[in-house]
Amino acid sequence: MTETAGTRSWRWHAVPLLVLALVAVAALHRMALLGERLYWGDLSLYFVPLFEHIRSSLYAGRLPLWNPLVLCGQPIVGNPQAPVFYPSMAALAVVQAWTFVTANALMHVALALVGAYALAYRFTSDRLGAVVAACSFGLGGYLISRLQFPSMTMAIAYLPWLLLAADRLVTRPGAGSVAAAAAVVALLICAGHGQVAYMALLCATAYVAWQGAIGGRARGCCRALAAYGASVGLGLLASAAHWLPSLQLLALSSRGDLTLAQADRFTLTPGQLVNFVAPTFFGHPASGSYWGPGNLWEPCVYIGLVPFALALWAATSASTRRRAAFWTIVAFVSVVVAMGRQGGLYTVAYILLPGLAAFHDPARFTLITTLALAVLCAIGMAALRGGGVARRYRLALAAVCLIDVAWFASGLNPTLSARAFDHRPRALALAPDPREGRVMSMRREVVWSRYLNYDDFGPESARYAHELTDTLTPNTGMRFGVAEASGYEPVPIQAVTQVEALCRKAVARLDRRAAPLLSLLNARLLLLPYGARCSLSALQPAEARGVSAFRITPTSARAWLVRRTVRVDGQHRALAVLADPAFDPLAVATVSGSPGLRHDERAAGSAMEEAWVVPGAADATTAHFLAHTGDAPAFLVWSAAAYPGWRAVVSGRPARVERTNWALCGVVVPAGTHDVIFRYEPEIVRAAIYSGAAGVFLITALWGWRVGSAVSRRRKAAPHGGT
């Protein structure tokens, strides 16, 4: 059997890839070898609870469309940080969320390492330099410090692969190159972090434009740009199931268009440039000593001291300046943009670049910086070889680089034994059944400042993690099936958060409006930080551990009937009516953008004592009610977030779901006794899935055509009778 070129290529790179694997295992040995799990920060507060709910849906064989357990319900398909259609998410059907997030992080660190190695080797043909570059990026501070953000970790891993695909489009713009680039774009977007995808596509666009400009041939430049545009368009089509519903949510969320001041949140301050060479200059939360601005991870740009020095040398040396020009410019520009308004360029980009206003934290642009520096480092290592530096010295230098980066990466994330996550908070005994009522959490910032502050990870102990779980701080209860009227959602339905804010203000001010407002959200249990008191007559203290709990009286209902509706359009007017002491949500409902009950129906109403609602079966996307209205129509108010896609059927006939009390669902029920069924069936998700399927089919067809053409060419070139 003859050895093919592909086999020789893989054997050529086997040793470097093995070295990368060993360094990665050493850096992340607590997860890779000891079986410990990531747990701190947004993993505990957001991703693990969300993934647990997705897991329950996948395990039951359902597409996770809607999450009824947070903020009176929020979409999952459409949530920009819920990567439902990303391939690895299928593993949630068989493994628990804590195990999944750790294994998924390790897998994408490996993907980033191999991609960075391939990219660096592409530009240097130097295996040793590519190994150092891969470790600098894949195990550097930017990626490893963000393992608590799974969607960001997954998206970051595709940046080097996207640039490799873009380079292939420039050098060999064919059907196979277009298909490969489109697949990378689709995976990058489906990974679930729009900001990383945005930055990666900006960088790849700049690379294609740069290569076209320096090529000096208009035809070749246009061909490369056309191939790149086709790849991005095809990738967008294949990933439509993720981003198309997200646009709908962004339009109804407060995150749709941030002001410049809101977007300019975490930045790389001029003083934090020291992080390139001294990553612990401002201390470290692992030891409780962090004292710098913001947090550790947003300005964490450390790629290793020696790699950074090699990158600077490659950027400034006359012998490497031409090869390094693009990466030098990109590194410099991205650093200045990462400084936010202090650097000036971010303000210009905010004004000129469409879509940038949807993202905050300019410091994240250092993603481009760290990859550019890693490639420059590889160029520097290759230049040492070209300058006659002995192999043993280069090996020693590489060893220093790998040890430095691995040592720094090993202490960036707190982990715990898998057994630590079996704890069930005692306050669960007080929580209502999610089909009957919700929990309302307040003053969460007190809990976060104690257990999840930026300055201190806290002790890596199961007891400390259990104390946080006992607080049932927002979203924590979601892991155990607790429904919340409040919650932590980075991209929430804005109307729900506005009504929830009214509730929080009323409780904080000991306002008598607190009880009616809480009843709107079907809240039956109020949670405050441990030791807090509340003297409202509607709140009855209950015994709990780790949290101050109060039962809300009188008990609210999931759905109720009213005889009168009032049309109130506009955010400020609708919220003002809800806050009015004269407004009784059990007697009247506001409707926005729809008629509600007609005047003659309201006037003919019979006594409310004759009307009743009995809740029936319910799951994440369906709710059943049996409603009796007496001898006149009534309006059924359902305490669930109003959102496009909810449909209602009353005794088998479609009925209009109306926006009620600004944030909830409502429907007119005729006189008599009727079955009322709400179903979440979003048309935009159906259209997005069909579009995505078409995109995947086109990518597969392009790749199949490329493979078929290659086979045909080889057969024609082979001698007669050859194999």
N, C-alpha and C positions, 0 to 999 in steps of 0.2 A: 504494500500500500504506500502510495506516495504521500508526502507531507504537503498539505496545501498552504497557501500564503496566509490564510486566516489562522490555521493552527500554529504556524511559526510566529505570527503576531501575538497570539495569546500567550504562548510560551515565553516570548520575549518580555512580556509585562507581568508574568506570574510572580516573580520575586518582588517587584515593587508593590503589587497589590497585596501580597502576603504581609509585607512590612506595614502597609497601611492598616490592614486588619489587626495586626498585633498591637500597633500603637493605639488604635481606637479602643481595643479591649482593655488595654492598660489604663487609658484615660477614663473610661466609663466602666471600670471593673465592677463597681458596686451594683450596677444594673445588669451588665453582661454576664458576670460570673456568680455574684452572690444572690441574684434574684430579687434585689430590692426594687422598690417602685418610686417613681417620681410622684410628688404630691403637693408641692408648695404653690401658693399664689393662685393664678387663674385656673390651674388644674383643679384645685379643690373647690373653688367658687363657681366655676363656669363649665369647663370642658368635660370633666368627669360626670357631673350631674346630667349635662346635655347628652353625652354619649351613652349614659345608662338608659335614658329614655329612648334614644335611637335604638339601642340594643334590644329593649323590650319589644319595640315595633318589629325589628328585623326577625327576632326570635319567633314572633307570632306570624311571620310571613306577610307583614304589611309594610308599605312604603311609609316612612315617617314624615308625614306631611305637616302635622300640627302638634304643638306641645301645650297641653291644657294646664300644665303644672306651674307656670310662671306668669305673673302679670295678667291674670285672667285669660291667658292663652296667647301664644305667639307662633307664627309660622316657622317651621323647620326648613322645609324646602323653600328657599327665598332668604333665609338667614345667611348673610355673607360669610359667616364663620362656621357654618355647619356643612362640612364637606360630604353630604349624603351620597353623592354620585362618584366620589373618589374610590378607586378600586380597593384599597386596603380597608375601607370601612366595612366591607362585607365580613371581615373577621370578627366584628362585634357580635355577629349572630352566634358565635361559639365561645368567645372569651369575654371575661369581665372587663369593664372599662379601665380599671386601674392597670391591669395587665396589658391591655391594648395600647394605652398611651405610652407606656414605657417601651414595649416592643416596637411600636410604630416610630418612636423617636430614634431608636437604634437603627432601624432600617433606613430612615431618611438621612441620618448622619453618614451611613455607609454609601448611600446614593450620592450625597454631596461630595464625599471623598473621591469616589471613582470619577464623577463628573469633573471635578476640579483637576484631578490627575490627567484626565484625557485632554482637557482644555490647555493646561500648561504644557503638556507634551506636544500638542499640536503646534505650539508657537516656538518651542525650543528644541524638540527632538532630544531632550536630555531627561533620562529617567530619574536620576537623582534629584535634579531640580524640580521635576514634576511631583515627586513624593513630598518634598518639603513644601511646595506650594499647596498641595492637596491638604496636608495636615494644618497648614496655616489658615486655610479657609474652612475646611470641614470640622476641625477641632478648635478653631479660634474662638475668641470671645463672642463674636456676633451671633453665630449659630448656637453654640452650646449654652450661652446664657439665656437663650429663648426657648429651651425645651419645655418650659411650662406653657407655651403657646403652640399646641400641636398644628393648627392650620398654618401658622407662620413657619414653623419648622419644615413642614411638608413643602411649602411653596419655595422656600429658600433653596432647597436641594436642587431645584430645577434651573436655577440661574446659569450655572456653567453649562448645562445641557442645552439650554436655549441659545447660548452664544456659540456652542459647537454647531448646532443646527444652522444658525445664521451664517457661520463661516462656510459651511458646506453649500448653502444656497448661493454664496458669492462665487465659490470656486467651481462647483458642479451643479448648476441650477437645472435639475431635472425633476421628473415626476417623483422619484424616490426621495429626493431631498425635500421637496414640498410636503410630501406625506409625513416624513419624519419630523420636520419642523412643526407641522400642524398638530401632530400627536403630542409633542412637548408643550405647545401652547395650550392645548386642551387640558392636559394633566396639571399644568401650572395654575390654570384658572380654577379647575375643579378642586384643587387642594384647599381652597377656601380662605385665602387671604388676599383680598383685592389690592391692597397697597403694595405688597411684595410683587404681585403680578404686574401691576402698573409700572413699578420701578424697573423690573426685569425687561419688560417690553420696551420701555424707553431706552435702556442700555443696548438692547439688541438692535433697535432702530438706528441708534447712533452708530453702531458698529457697521451695519450694512451701508449706511450713508457714507461713512468714512472710507470704507474699502472701495466704494464706487467712485468717490472723489479722487483718491490717490491712484486709482487705476488709470484715469485719464482717458478712458474710452466711453463715450456717451452711450453707445449701444449696449456694452457690457453692464454699465451702471444701471440703465433702465431695466435690463433683463433681470438683474439681481433684485432690484427694488420691486419689480412686478412679482417675482417668485416669492419674495418675503411677504408682500401684501397678500398674495394668494394663500400663503401658509397661515398668516394671522387670521384672515377671514375664515378659512376652513376650520382652524382651531376654535375660533369663537362659535362657529356653528355647532361643532361637536360638543362644546361645553355649555350650550345654551340652557340646558336643564339646571345649571347652577346659577348663571348670571342673569338670565332673563327674569325669573321671579324675584331676584334680589333687587332689580331696578324698581319693581313695584313696592317692595318694602321700604327702600330708601326714600321713595317719594312720600311715604306716609310716616317717616321717622324724622326725628330731630337731627339725624346725621347726614341728611341729604345735601346740605350746603353749609359748611362751617364758615364762620367769619375768619379773617386772617388771624385775629387774636386767639380764637378758639383752636385753630389748626396749629398755631405756633406754641404747642404745649411743651413737650420734651425736646430739647435741642442739644446739639453738641456745642457747649459754650467754649469760648477761646481757652479758658483755663483747663477744660477737659481734654484738650489736645495732648496733654501729658499722658493720657491713657494709652497712647500708641506705644509708649516705652515703659510706663510704670502703671500697670492696670489696677494696683491696689493703693495708689497714692491717696485716694479719698476713703480708704478703708474697705471693708468687705462685710456684707450682711451675715455671712456665715459665722463671723466672730462678733457680730453685733456692733461693729465699729464704723459702719458706713456713715459719712458725714457730708458727702458731696451734694450738689444740686440734683434734683430729680431722683433717679434710681440708678442701680448698677448697670442694668442690661441695655437701656436705650443708648448710652454712649460707650458701650463696651466694644472697642475696636481693636483689641490686642490680637495680633497675629504671631507674636513672638518677637523678641528683641533682635535676634540676628536676621530673621526674614525681613523685618522692617528696614534694617540697615542695608541689606542686599537690594531691597526694592528702591530705596533712595539712591543707591549707587547706580543701579540700572537706569533710573530715570534721568540721571545727570551726567552719566559717563558718555563721552563722545562716541565710543565704540558700540554702544547699545541704544543710543538715543533714538535712532530711526525706528528700530523694532519696537521700542518702548513708548513711542510717541502717543499712540491712542490711549494706552493704559495710564500713562502719566496724566494726560488731559482729563480723562474720566475720573481718576482718583482725586485730582485737585478740585474739579467742578463739584463732584458729589460731596466732598468735605465742606465746601463753602455753602452748598445748599443745605446740608445737615445743620448748619449753624442757625438756620431759621432767619428771622428778621435781622439778627445781628450781622449775618453775612451779606445780606442784600439780595443775593440771587434767588433766594426762596420767595421773596416778595414778587419778583419779576415772574418766576415760574407760576406762582399762585394766580397771577393775573392772566398769563398767556396760555397756560396748559389746561385744556378742558378736563374736568374730572378730578383735578388735584384738590379742590375744595372739599371733597368728600372724605379726605384723610387728615389725620393729625400726626403729630410727632415727627418733625423734619429729621430728627436724629437717625431715623431708620434708613435714610439715604446712604448711610455709611455701609450698607450692604454692598453697594456698588464699589465703594472705596476698598473694602476688605478683599473683594475678589480681584480688583485691579492690582492691589498691592501684592496679592499672592502670585499673580502672573508675572509681575515685575520681579518678584523674588526668584522665580524660576529662570527668568531671563538673566538675572544676575548670577545665578549658579552656573548656567550654561556659559556665561562670559568668563567665569573663572576657569572652566575647562578649556575654553578656547585660548585663554591667556597662559596656558601651560601649568596651572596649579596641579600638583600631584593628586592622584585619586585618593590616597589615604587622608590627605588634608581635607578634601571635599567631603569624604565620608565622616570624618570627625566633626566637621562643621554641621553636616546634616544631622548627626546624632544629637548634637547640642540643641539644634532647632526642635527636633522631635520631642526630646525630653522636656524642654521648656514649655512647649505648647501643651503636651499631655499633662504635665504637672498642674498647669493653670486650669485646664479644662476639668480636671478631676474634682476640684472643689467648688464648682460653680452652681451645682444644683443639690439641694438636700433630698435625701431618699430615706425610705423606711422599709422595714420588712413587710412582706405581703400580709402577714397576720394582723398588722396594725389597722387594716381597713375593714375588719369584720365588726367593728364597734357600732352599736345602734344607740343613738341618743335617747335618754329616758323621756325627754319631752314629747317623743312620738306618741306616748300614751294619751296625751292631751289633744293631739291634732285630730281634727275631724276627718271623716271619710272623704276622699277627694270628690266623690259624687254628691256630697251633701254640703260641704263648705270649705273655706280656705283659711290659711294662716296669713296674718299681716305682720311683717317684721319692720321695726323702726330703729332708728339711730344705729344703723349698721356700721357707720364710720367708727363708732366706739369699739366695736368688736374687731374691725379691720386694723385699727391702730394698735390693738393689743396683740393680735396673732399674725397679721399680714402686713406689717409696716415695711417700708422700703429699707429701713436702717438695720433690721435684724430679722434673720430667718427664724430665730428662736431655737431652742434645743431640738435636736433630731431625736425625738422620743415619741413613742406611741401615745403616751399620756398627754403630751402637749397637743398632738393631733386630735385626740379624743375630746379634749376640752373645747377645741374649735368646733367640732361636730356637735357637741352638746348645746352650743349656743343656737343651733338651727338658723344661723345667719343666712340671708337670702340665697336660694338655690340649693343649699345643703340638703334640705328636706326632699328635694326632687329625687335624690338617690333612693329614697325610701317611699316614693309615691305620694308625697305630701303636696297638695295644691296650694299655691301662694297667690295672694292678691298683690303682693309686692314682688320684688325680685331684682336680680342683677342681669341686665341684658344690654350689651353695648349698642345694639341697633334695635331699639324697641318700637312698637307702635306708639306714636307720640300721644295720641288721644288718651290711651290708657294711663300713661305715665302722668299726664296732667290731672286726671281724676284722682289717681293715687296720691299725687302731691297735695291735693285738697284735703284728703283724709289725714295725711301725715301732719299737715299744718293744724288741722282742727284738734287732733289729739295733743300735739305739742302745746297748744294754747288752752287746753282744757275747755274747748268750745262745745256747747251742747249739740252742735251740728255733727259732732264726731260719729255718734251712733247711726244716724240716717245715712251718712256718707259711707261708713263701713258696711252698712247693709247693701248698698249699691254693688259693692264688690264681693258680696257673700262671704265676708270675713267673720269667722266665729271665734278666732283665737288671736290675741295680740301678743307679740313677743317684743320685749325690751331687753337691753343688756342687764346682766345679773346685778341685782341690788337696786335697780331703778324702780320708782314708784309712779303711780298714776291715780289721781283721786276722782276720776270721772265716775259718775254713778252707774254708767252702763258697763263698766269694766269690773269684773269680780276676780280677785287674785286667786291663782291656782298654784299648787305646789309643783315645782319643777327643779331640775338640777342644771346648773350652768346658764340659766336664763330666767328672767322674770316673765311669767306668763299670766295673762288675764283673759278670762272668758268674756265674750261680748254678749250682752243681753239687751233687748230680747234677741232670740235666735233668728238669723236671717235665712232666706231661702234661695235656691238656685234660680228659681223662676217664679214670677207672680203676675197677677192680672190687675190692670187699672182700667177705669172707665173713661179717663180723660187724657188726651195728649195735646201738647202745645208745640207748635213748630217754632224752633229757635235755630236760626242759621248763624254760623260764625263762631269761631273759637271763644272769643272773649265774652260774647253774650251767653253762650251755652254754659260756660264755666261759672259765670256770674249767677245764673239761675240756680245751678246746683248748690252754690254757696249761700244762697238766700235762705234765711231762717224760716221763711214761710213755705219753702218748697218741701213737700211731703212725697218722697219717691214711691210710697206704697199707694198713693191716691192719684198721682199724675205722673206722666212721663213726657220728657221732651223728645222731639224727633228733629233730625237735621237732614235737609235735602229731600224730604219725602212728606206725604200728607198725614200719615198716622190715621187716627180715627176721624171720619167725616163728622161734620157738625150734627147732622141728624142722628148719627149713631151715638154720639156722646149724650145728646139730649134725651134719648130714649132709654138710657141705661137703667138697669134695675139695681137693687141693693147689692153691694159687694159681698154680703154674707151668702148670697146664692152662688157665688163663683169660687172656684178652687182649681188648683193645679197639683197634679201628682207626678213626680218625676219617675221615669222608667229607666230602661237600660241605657248605658252611655259608655262610650270609649273615647279615644283621642279625637276622632273625626265625626262622631255621631252623638246626638242627644235626643232622647224620646221623652215626650210629656203627654199626659192625658189632661186636657183642659176642659172644664165646664164653665160656661159663661152665663148661664141662665137664659133669660128671654131676650137678651140684647147682646150685640157684639161687644168684645172687650179687646184690650191690647195686652199681649203677653210680653213681658220683659224678661229676657234671659241674661243672667249675669256672666256673659262671656264677651271677649273682645270682638268688636265688629271689625271685619276685615273682608276684602273682596275674595269671593270663593265660597262663602257660606250661603247655602240654599235652604229654603224651608218648604215643607210640604204639610198642608193642613187637610187632614182626612183625604189624602191621596191627590189633592190638587196643589199645584205650585203656588206659593205665596211669596210676596216680596219681603226680604229681610231688610228692616229699616234700622238706620243708625239711631240708637236710643240713648238718652242721657249722655250724649256726646261720645261715649266710648263703647257702648254695649249693643247687643242685638235685640230686636223686637219684631213682632209680627202681629197683624190684625187677625183675630180669631172670631169667626161668625158666631151667632147665637147657637146654643146647644152644647153638646159634648163632642169633642174632636180629639183625634190623635195629631199631635204636632211633632214633626221630626225635623231637626236641623242636621244637615250634612255639609261637611267641608269638601267641596269638589271644585277646586280652582281650575278654570279653563286655561289660565296662563301656564300652569305646570304641565298640563296635557300637551299644549302646543310646544312648550320648551323641550319636553321629552321626545316628541316626534322630530323636532328640529335637530336635537342632539343625535338621535338615531340616524338621521340622514347624513349628518356630518361624519359620524363614525363609519358609515357605509362608504362614503366618498373617500375617506382616508384609506380604508382597507382596499377599495378598488384601485386607487392610485398605486398603492404599494404592490398589490398583486400584478398590476400592469407592468410596473418596473421590474419585478422579479421575472415575469414571463418574458419580457423583452431581453433581459440579461441571459436567460437560459437559451433563448432563440439565437442570440448572437454567438454564444459559446458553441452551439451545435454547428452553426455555419462555419465557424473558424476552425473547428476540429477536423483532422484528416479523416478521409473515408475509412470506416471500420473502426475508428478510434472510440474510446469510451470516456 
